[in-house]
């Protein structure tokens, strides 16, 4: 099902709630799923950033989202607040700056693997009627 979400993806923004640890674990699952299903023509994962939302609620959070992002294969990690519009523009600007050079280099032309590799045998089985 998630393959539909990733179809023709050029980048990803993965967001978790900084006040709920379980949402970070979910964000890591999304990143793993993304990396397994969508690749650039070069074989590298699509650019992805990690956003820690609700920075306006608890400024005492000591875990650096930038460190977490680096540890888990994101290009960048940023603290944001959707409610107060903190860091949102910067996050989108950063990701746009990552996408444009890849677009110019042709990394998105037939480069995204949004369908699983199908062997000839699997194709024959699927093509049989009834």
KOLLUMTOR-308088 format. One record per residue (C-alpha): residue in one letter; y, z, x. Coordinates in pm, 1 decimal. Layout:
N
NODE r       py       pz       px
NODE A        Y        Z        X
...
***
This chain:
130
NODE r       py       pz       px
NODE X      0.0      0.0      0.0
NODE X    248.2     85.2    275.7
NODE X    212.9   -265.5    415.4
NODE X    432.1   -380.7    123.2
NODE X    708.8   -145.5    236.7
NODE X    701.4   -287.3    586.8
NODE X    695.7   -657.6    499.7
NODE X    959.1   -839.4    708.3
NODE X   1090.6   -510.7    849.0
NODE X   1333.1   -547.5   1138.9
NODE X   1375.5   -175.8   1201.2
NODE X   1311.4    164.0   1047.9
NODE X   1498.6    482.6    977.2
NODE X   1267.1    780.2    934.6
NODE X   1432.3   1086.3    781.9
NODE X   1310.3   1442.8    755.0
NODE X   1461.5   1756.2    604.1
NODE X   1566.0   1988.5    886.6
NODE X   1514.6   2289.2    658.8
NODE X   1148.4   2205.2    580.4
NODE X    905.0   2169.7    870.7
NODE X    641.5   1990.8    662.2
NODE X    875.8   1695.6    616.2
NODE X    883.7   1645.1    994.7
NODE X    506.1   1614.8    996.1
NODE X    537.5   1354.1    721.1
NODE X    795.3   1166.3    926.2
NODE X    551.0   1147.4   1215.8
NODE X    284.5   1005.6    984.2
NODE X    529.8    736.2    867.2
NODE X    611.0    648.2   1228.9
NODE X    244.9    620.0   1317.8
NODE X    174.6    404.0   1014.4
NODE X    473.4    182.7   1092.8
NODE X    365.7    134.5   1454.0
NODE X     14.9     41.4   1342.5
NODE X    125.5   -216.8   1088.7
NODE X    443.4   -384.8   1214.4
NODE X    510.1   -525.5   1560.2
NODE X    769.5   -748.4   1719.8
NODE X    661.6  -1084.3   1859.3
NODE X    641.5   -914.3   2199.9
NODE X    383.4   -668.9   2066.0
NODE X    623.7   -375.1   2081.9
NODE X    695.9   -159.4   1777.2
NODE X   1002.3   -235.6   1567.8
NODE X   1307.4    -24.1   1653.9
NODE X   1294.8    310.2   1475.5
NODE X   1526.4    607.9   1472.5
NODE X   1461.2    963.7   1356.7
NODE X   1720.9   1138.2   1141.8
NODE X   1722.9   1512.2   1083.1
NODE X   1895.8   1550.2    746.1
NODE X   2085.2   1853.6    613.1
NODE X   2253.6   1948.6    939.8
NODE X   2531.6   2086.9    719.6
NODE X   2303.0   2358.2    579.7
NODE X   2162.9   2524.3    888.5
NODE X   2352.6   2469.6   1213.2
NODE X   2136.1   2731.9   1386.2
NODE X   1836.9   2496.9   1413.8
NODE X   1762.3   2496.0   1784.0
NODE X   1505.3   2215.0   1811.6
NODE X   1682.2   1904.1   1936.5
NODE X   1615.0   1601.1   1719.8
NODE X   1686.2   1383.5   2023.9
NODE X   1406.2   1554.4   2217.7
NODE X   1169.9   1525.1   1921.7
NODE X   1255.9   1156.4   1887.3
NODE X   1180.5   1088.5   2253.2
NODE X    851.2   1278.1   2236.8
NODE X    733.1   1071.7   1939.9
NODE X    841.7    719.9   2034.1
NODE X   1165.7    681.8   1841.6
NODE X   1462.0    507.0   2003.1
NODE X   1698.1    787.7   1913.2
NODE X   1720.6   1106.3   1711.1
NODE X   2030.9   1219.4   1525.7
NODE X   2141.1   1511.1   1310.3
NODE X   2288.0   1387.0    982.7
NODE X   2399.0   1505.9    642.9
NODE X   2366.7   1261.8    355.7
NODE X   2560.7   1501.2    132.9
NODE X   2861.6   1533.8    363.8
NODE X   2828.6   1185.7    520.5
NODE X   2784.4   1322.3    871.9
NODE X   2632.0   1083.3   1123.9
NODE X   2520.5    823.0    869.1
NODE X   2753.2    544.9    983.9
NODE X   2670.4    616.6   1347.8
NODE X   2296.7    596.9   1278.6
NODE X   2323.1    260.6   1104.2
NODE X   2559.2    129.5   1371.3
NODE X   2320.5    231.7   1648.4
NODE X   2022.1     70.0   1479.1
NODE X   2218.5   -249.2   1410.7
NODE X   2306.4   -269.1   1778.7
NODE X   1934.0   -253.3   1859.0
NODE X   1835.4   -522.5   1608.0
NODE X   2087.7   -793.9   1694.8
NODE X   1966.6   -864.3   2050.8
NODE X   1608.3   -875.7   1926.7
NODE X   1708.3  -1121.0   1654.7
NODE X   1883.6  -1342.3   1908.5
NODE X   1576.7  -1330.4   2132.8
NODE X   1354.9  -1455.7   1849.5
NODE X   1151.1  -1136.9   1817.7
NODE X   1152.0  -1156.8   1438.0
NODE X   1050.2  -1521.3   1402.2
NODE X    688.8  -1504.0   1290.3
NODE X    659.7  -1201.5   1514.4
NODE X    601.0   -926.8   1264.3
NODE X    238.8   -855.4   1200.7
NODE X    250.4   -748.0    840.6
NODE X    -98.6   -867.7    756.6
NODE X   -413.7   -735.2    918.2
NODE X   -601.2   -964.8   1150.0
NODE X   -877.3  -1129.2    946.4
NODE X  -1189.1  -1257.6   1117.6
NODE X  -1349.9  -1587.0   1014.6
NODE X  -1640.7  -1395.3    860.1
NODE X  -1407.7  -1180.2    649.7
NODE X  -1221.5  -1491.2    536.1
NODE X  -1549.8  -1655.2    424.9
NODE X  -1646.3  -1344.5    227.1
NODE X  -1307.0  -1331.8     56.1
NODE X  -1310.8  -1701.3    -33.8
NODE X  -1641.0  -1682.0   -226.4
NODE X  -1586.8  -1679.3   -595.2
NODE X  -1738.0  -1419.3   -827.9
***
